[in-house]
Every structure is written in structure tokens, then in C-alpha cells.
Amino acid sequence: MFVSYKWLQDYVDLSGVTPAELAERITKSGIEVEGVEILNEGIRGVVVGHVLEREQHPNADKLNKCLVDIGGEEPVQIICGAPNVDKGQKVAVATVGAVLPGNFKIKKAKLRGEESNGMICSLQELGIESKLVAKEYSEGIYVFHQGAEVGTDAIELLHRDDQVLELGLTPNRSDCLSLLGVAYEVAAILGREVKLPETEHAESSENASDYIRVDVEAPEDNPLYIAKVIKNVQIKPSPLWMQGRLMASGIRPHNNVVDITNYILLEYGQPLHAFDYDRFGSKQILVRRAKDGEIIQTLDEVKRELTSDHLLITNGKEPVALAGVMGGLDSEVQSDTKTVLLESAFFKGATVRKASKDHGLRSEASARFEKGVDPNRVRAAAERAALLLEKYADGEVLAGSAEANTLTVEPAVVSVTIDKINRVLGTSLEMKDVEDIFARLQFETNVDGDSIIVTAPTRRGDITIEEDLIEEVARLYGYDNLGSTLPVGSSTPGHLTAYQNKRRIVRRYLEGAGLYQAITYSLTSGSKATQYALETREPIRLAMPMSEDHSTLRLSIIPQLLNVLKYNAARQNDSLSIYEIGDVFLSESKDVLPEEREHLAGAITGLWQSHPWQGEKKPVDFYVVKGILEGLFASLGLDKAIEYRQAERDGMHPGRTADIILNGEVAGFVGQTHPTVEKEYDLKETYVFELSLKAILEAETAPLHYQAIPRYPSITRDIALVVDKAVAAGELGSIITEAGGPLLKEVQVFDLYEGDRMEEGKKSIAFSLKYFDPERTLTDEDVVKAHDKVLQAVKDKAGAVLRG
């Protein structure tokens, strides 16, 4: 809801309170003010000018040379390209030195050889959004009425010297969807009175009931319908002040009749609709439910098929409006309209919402009916609109109105004790303090002992239970004034379990390594449910799936991560690293709920590193992903307990996949997806991993043990071993580590050779071995003894020989 500060002053005295201060006080009372917009911020030097002469620019077909009186000693020449500029007009002129929105400064200039001393402005150039500019001025300059005084401030004349508060209303505060509702709220906050708008107007000798009759066949949907008739109206632009207020509230001006109905909508929160009486088609208004398949052509020129769930306004035969949502095209007010049939009604919110949702027509009017309008303002809004039509459309208001009224309005009566108010709020308020708060809200009260009985006005439909009254006391007393207390009683401080703490370590590590967290569906298709599963079980299908793509509980996370990569790759984001921690679902038997087991999965594709300035690009490969996992296991203290073993799995590359072994059991796998899978998903080389997080995080680890930095030098020996191709490097590494004894501290593979100089079926693997003793400097003799044991062990256990 946009609230004009200057407009709000019509209903409540705001003297001494700036818009910013008012915004803060409203926010502190419970309604958030999301922002305050200064409409004329940064604009200066714009005045009303009078175009004395206009002629074609001698050197440009689309430019005009204008002589403009701007209130100075002499008229000035201004070059203008607007198609609608003409002699005799009163226009907005940005003078030399003026500043327009965007810090656009106006200077003297020459356009095609002719001097220009200023700029004749359109409304858009003065900071008004295009969608809020009336159609007649949407493609040219704005023209003031002839009574505008030359040289005066054009921004002030356009009522842009204002500030607008944007209220972020919750659904229960629909009372503040009107200026009057906001006025009641502000008056309560400031402790001031509300000034209601004038509604009394002159009436002709003719009666509205002689022109129109109202019948309602669906009183449960429309308990009150009021129709007024205004004759001899003149369709013309609405007054400038009204246009300014509408634009400040986000509504585009049209003509005086339409603008007045929109003005009342904002002022009272009561939607109105104006029909052209002569185009209406009969002297009867019949409100009824639509027939299934019935058609109405609405104001947006769309033909809409209706059902019996929708409420219609008809002329007794044909639909003329979709109640509370939009009028029909045939009875629209047009430039030649002379008699206006004005509708003010109370429609059931659920019925309006159904029609609005079914037809995708959400408007300012439907939003208010949906949330609830004040039934006691329906009549006042109609009379206020009649007054404005009399004043600004030269209309003649017929006496009385045609009505259908079955509405019974009972204000809510709620009571609460002073003890409960103080107990809930932690205050020590007295009854007179509470009475004063409700008096500021203009709620009727009656005190009975320790209880206060409150009659809530119908404009406040959100007041229904005693907690609502306590909330009103709290926010008007001031949330800042409520005391703060600590909980009383014994309690155990919360903490993370060991499992939760390790899971956080996993997240921090992976995100620190450059992987983004993904969250995907736990549901997948039946064909993908068992792909990449660590443990194959019978997949579990939903009884009523929302689609076949989400019909089965997953056994692996990887298929969903591949979908994420595919989605991103299709949008040119083809280098991506993601991980997910989530559950997979393992069936036990037909009548038993599945076991939910937490897994960790990741997927990486594209470039792992890219440094174009240095000319360096590194695509992801198996060792990048394995290195990420090794770092993860090290951070969990599992690096000594993990082994990698070559494996073959469906959907994985047969030569670039390894099972991850934890304490002799398979805890996961890592590797490249099969090329056919990459082709299916339209991906580059992609590497994935999946681990049973439960197994990893629940594994026992030795207490953290720190080692001093060695004081003595180490000795490194490199060996190249020739073995059968079937012998894995990890197997050799384990033999070397075991044989090396306590002096051998590090074993690393640094080379693999399988060239044409090797014997058929053989390969050479080179290891770097580091020996040191933290207590002394090693001698060659010490190292030779340990090293000889290593060479003998690899020969005896793996048939390895030193490469010559």
C-alpha cells in the first residue's frame, strides 16, 4: 500500500512529524514501512512556461523551434522534439541550470545550429513511470490547464512535492488498504483525531429508484448492493491534484469518472464501479451466479468462459461485470457518456477470490474484497463518490439510491482481564492505561471489575479473540517499552552431537574446496531410482506420485546432481562443482517403512582451475576429485583408514572408477561417469563421488595426536619397480610402508611408465621414500638396513624388481 504523506494530512494532523519519523513510528507499532520515496528528489529548476510561438526547425524535420515565456524578463528559445508541442500551451520547462532525475543537468545548447535555452519536459522526464502517465501524454510533453501561472514551480503544481510511504501489510491488516484506515492507525500512534471526508451533496428532484432496480439472487455472496445514478456528467480529465495523488499511489489517470472511483478505492478501501447507464441495456441490475459455459467480454477485451462458482452483475439478461473483479466491455464509461450508474457493493471475499484466481485477474479491487472491506463504509463511499462526480464531472445526483440489503453487521465484542494483559506482556499497566490505548484506537470499551470489554469497529475485522486485544495494547504501548527477562529454571545448554559436528566439518571443508551445496528432490523416476546405488534394494514407489519423474524414492543422489549439471550446462555454466548431503531410502520389506540413510555425493565437470592471464587451464580429472576426498578424510581423521580399490560400476567409466574402502567395508566410490552417460546429459568429462555419510561419520577415529616438527634431517630414496600390469600401486605402497618400519615416514608415487621399452605385460612404478628419526640424525647404514627390507619385501610379495 502506497500512502501519500500530503494526502494523509487531509485526515490527520501530521504537524511536527516528518515522513521519515512517521515511517519509523508506524514500523515500531507493528506495520512495516518498507521505504519512503521522495517524489521530487534531486529535481530543481522546473517551472511553468507558456509557448508563445512554434515553428518548424529550419534544419530538422522532427524538431520545433519554440519561443517560451518562463516568467523572466524576456522569452527564451527552446528546441523541442515532442510531436504535440504547440503555440498557446502551458508546459513544464526545465530552465538552464535545472536538474532532472538521474542528475541530468540542463545547459545551453545548439541543436542543428539553433540555440536552445532549456527543455520542455514530458512527465517521464520528470521522474514519473511511463505506466502511470495518461495515454494522451504518454508520447509527448505534458500540457497544463490554461489557468496555470507562468513561472511557478511545475513540480509543486503536479503535486510531486510529496513523499510516499510504502506499507508492507500482512493479510490481517486489510483495514490499512485505505487512506482512512491508515489515518486511524496514525491517529492512534500520535494521539490525534481523525478528520473524515465530506460526503454530503445536493440531490435532484428525480429519484434513482425510478431509473434502476436492484435484485440479488445470491444474497449469501452479495448481501448489500447500492446503485446511484448521476446525470449530465461531462467526461474530461480529473483535477490535477487528484491525478497527482493517484500517480503517487501507483494508479494511472484516465478520466474524471474512472479516476473518482479509483480515488474512493484508495480513500475508503471500498471498490466502486461506474457503468454507462445508456449502454447498460435495461433498468434492472440482477446479481446472480453465472451459468456454466456463460461468456462475458471484460474491459480488457477478452472473452471469458464462466462457471457457477462465479458471481455476475447482469442487466437482467446479459452479463455486464464479473462481480468484484472487472467490468464488462459493453457498458464501459466512454467519452460520450452522459449518465453514470454507480455501483457500491459488499461481495463475499471467497467468491471474488475464486473468480480472480480462475481468470488470472488480480486487481486493486479484488485484492480488497478478498481480504475484507468494511461493510459500514459501502454507503459512505457511494455518497462520497457522488459528491466528487457532482463537483468535478458537473453531474446531477439523483435522490436516494436503488438497493438490495440483507446485510446484518455485528461488531466483534471481546473481553480480556488486566491481569492477563500484564502477565502476557510482562508489564504492570493499570486499567486506565489500557482504556486510553483503546480510546486512541477509537474502540468502544466498558470496564467490568478486572475485565475490559471491547467493541471493535467493523473496519477492524482482525479483532476476534482476547489475544488480538493484547497485541493492540502491546504495539500502542510500544514494543520498545516491554521489559526483557531471561528464562527462569534449570536448563541444560544445547550442543551439537559428535555426528552433527562432523557433518558441519564436511560442509565447511567441501565449500572451502570450492564446491557449491545443492538441494535436490528425494523423488526420482523409476528408471533412475537404482542408478549409482551403493546398496541395491527394491525401489519404493509412491502410491500417488505427482509425476512419473517424481514417482520413486531415490537410492542414490548422483542422478539428481547430474540433472543439476545438465541444467547449468544448457545455460553456458559448464564448469561447476556441487555436492549434496541428503537421505537415500532403503526398503526393508513391503509393510515396513524404509530406512533413511544419509549420503554425501558430489559432481564436478569442466575446468577445475582457470587463470587466463597466466595462460593456465586445468580440466577436472580423477586425481582432482580423489584429492578432494583425501583432504576430507584427513580433516575427519580417517586418512589412515581409507583405501582405494579399482572397481567397475554401472554408469561409471571402467578404467577410472574406484571403490572407497573403510575398515575393510565399501563406504562409497569415486570416478568418472561413463561417456554414454555424459553424452546423454550433454556434459563434458564429469567426475562424481558418493559416500555413506553415516558410515564415514560414525567410524571410530584415534584421538588427535600432534607430532613435533623434526629437528633432524630426513633422507629420501627413490625406487622404480617393474611389476606385472595387474599389480596396483596401492598394493605396492602398503607393502613398502609395512616393510619400512618406524623410520619410513612417507611413501609417494611420482611416476608410472608403460612405454615400448618395457617388457610385454609389465609396467614401472616409481616411489619416493622419506626416512627420518625425530630423536637423532640417521646414518647411511640405518637407511640401508630399512631400505633393503623394503626391496626384499616387494620382491617376495609382489614379484617386483628394480628397474635397471
JOSUL-V322039 format. One record per helix or strand. SS is the DSSP state (hx for helix, st for strand). FROM is the first residue (numbers start at 1). LEN is the number of residues. If there is no record, write none. Layout:
[[SS FROM LEN] [SS FROM LEN]]
This chain:
[[st 2 3] [hx 5 4] [hx 19 10] [st 32 7] [st 44 13] [st 64 6] [st 76 5] [st 90 11] [st 104 2] [st 109 3] [st 114 3] [st 119 2] [hx 124 3] [hx 130 3] [hx 135 3] [st 143 2] [st 153 1] [hx 154 4] [st 163 6] [hx 171 6] [hx 179 12] [st 207 1] [hx 208 3] [st 213 4] [st 224 8] [hx 240 9] [hx 256 13] [st 272 5] [hx 277 4] [st 284 6] [st 295 4] [st 303 3] [st 311 4] [st 319 4] [st 326 3] [st 340 7] [hx 349 11] [hx 364 8] [hx 375 18] [st 396 2] [st 399 1] [st 402 4] [st 413 5] [hx 418 8] [hx 431 10] [st 444 5] [st 451 5] [hx 466 12] [hx 479 3] [hx 498 15] [st 516 2] [st 523 2] [st 541 1] [hx 548 3] [st 552 2] [hx 558 12] [st 576 11] [st 595 11] [st 607 5] [hx 612 3] [st 616 4] [hx 622 14] [st 642 5] [st 652 11] [st 665 9] [hx 675 7] [st 686 7] [hx 693 6] [st 715 10] [hx 729 15] [st 744 10] [st 762 10] [st 773 1] [st 776 1] [hx 780 19] [st 801 2]]
